């Protein structure tokens, strides 16, 4: 469960950095700017979550 939690948080972080890059590709905060630099340099890649939802809705009756 912890591994799944870490994977979810990592995907959220990487997606947030990607969105931030689209809004403005630089930051005065060194940690964030290092992450944004990966996008500026073209070495970052889009994050695709492979995490499945925990609960599935029952199909609607026909």
N, C-alpha and C positions, 0 to 999 in steps of 0.2 A: 504494500500500500504506500509506503514511503517513497519508493522508486516512482510510482505512478504520480504521486504528488509533486515530486521534484521535476518530472517530465512536463507536467502541466504548467508549473511555475516557469520553467525554462522557456516553453513555447509562448507563454504570455509575455515574458520579458522580451524575447526576440521579436515578436510581433509588434510590441509597443515601440521598440527601437526603430523598426521598419517604418511605422507610421510617423514617428517623430522625424525621421530622415526625410520623408515626403513633405512634411510641413516646413522644416528648416534643417539643413544638413550639418549645422555646427552647434556646439554648446560650450558655454563657459565652464561647465562642470567637467573636470578631466575624465572621470570614469565614463560618463555618457559620450563625451567627444571621442574617446578611444573606440567605443562601440560604433559610433556614427562614421568614424574613419574607415571602418571595414566596408561600409556602403559607398563612401566617396571613392575608395580605391577599387571598388568592384569585386571585393573578395567575400562579401557576405552573400547569403542566399536566402530566398524566401523560406519561411518555416511552414511546413504542412503538418498539421496535427494528425496523428494516427490514433488518437484516443477516442474510443467509442463511448457513446452515452451510456450511462449506467442503467437507465430504465427505458424501456421501449413502450410506446403507447400501444394499446391493443387496437387491432384494425377495426375500423367502423363497420357496423353490420351492413350487408348489401341490401 
